Each structure stands twice: as structure tokens, then as C-alpha cells.
Amino acid sequence: MGEVMPASPPCEAFLDLAWPGSAARRVVVSLVRDTPLGRHFVLLCSGQRGACYANTRLFEVPGVGWPGECVWGGDYEANGGTGGAALLPDLDHYEYWRSGKVGAVSWPGWCSEVDGAQFSITTREWHPGAGVFNVFGEVVRGLNVVQEAAQHRPITEVTVVQCGVLLPR
């Protein structure tokens, strides 16, 4: 049987987050444009190529309490921020957009070959005129879950217990 292709953006993907004392709760990400990072995120949510965000941890909260605070996750290899290799080539060879909004989903990495699977979700709005680059999606449901996760210490106890791609209604 041939390989089943997952949806490609525009579509919605989900991450079910949990931490000690909390049941798993869903975060839904809308991938509004068809971009390499969006397709990559879909592959890692579906697990179609083996690597998957399921059972990975969030590993950092840059800017705790400040404008632009975000959570980082997506290291399916080392589960701590040093891995998460790209499954697709040339993720950084595309014009993404910039956003200062809460809920922006972006690629925080510096080298797509090493950390191309990692993602960040902004939990506090940036100052006007500031924001993150490499934005490929936005949280459309469950932003409160991400914001609560950002307050949990240690952040490494927050786990993506399940993930996937939502079928259109």
C-alpha cells in the first residue's frame, strides 16, 4: 500500500499538553498558509515519517514574565533543546511572516538541519513593532493551556501526550 499523505496547510493540527496534576488539554494550531515549516509541523504532528511530537517535552520559557514570553518545544530527539532535526530540506528558504501576537507559532531555530523540528508559541504579546520571525501558524483554541503551561515549573514536566492533524468538518 502506498504512503498516506497527511493534510497540507491550510489545515489545523493539535497538541495535547499535560503536566503533573493536570489532565491533558488540547491546543489547536491553524496553519493558514502552505509553507515548508507548516508542512513540516503537520508531518511531526501526524508521525507519518516516524518522528513525532508525541511524548516530547516543552523545554524552555524564554522571556518569563516579559512581553514576547513564549514556550519552546519540539525536540523529538534529545527532548531538551539540542536536537529535533528537520524532516524536510530548506525550511529556512522561504519568506515567512513576523508577528507580535499572543499565540503565534514560529520556528525559533538557527539551523534547520539540527533543530528544524523545534517550535515556539508566544504566550505574551510583544511591544508594538516587535515580534517573532518565521511564523507559520497561530493557536486558535487552547491558548490558555499554553499560557498555563508556561507558568508551570519546571517547564520540562509539560509533555505533549498526543498530537495529530484535524480532519476538515
Secondary structure as UniProt FT lines:
FT   STRAND          11..19
FT   TURN            20..21
FT   STRAND          22..31
FT   HELIX           36..46
FT   TURN            47..49
FT   TURN            54..55
FT   STRAND          56..57
FT   TURN            62..65
FT   TURN            67..68
FT   STRAND          70..73
FT   TURN            76..78
FT   TURN            91..92
FT   STRAND          97..99
FT   TURN            102..103
FT   STRAND          104..106
FT   HELIX           112..115
FT   TURN            116..117
FT   STRAND          119..122
FT   TURN            128..129
FT   STRAND          132..141
FT   HELIX           143..151
FT   HELIX           155..157
FT   STRAND          159..166
//
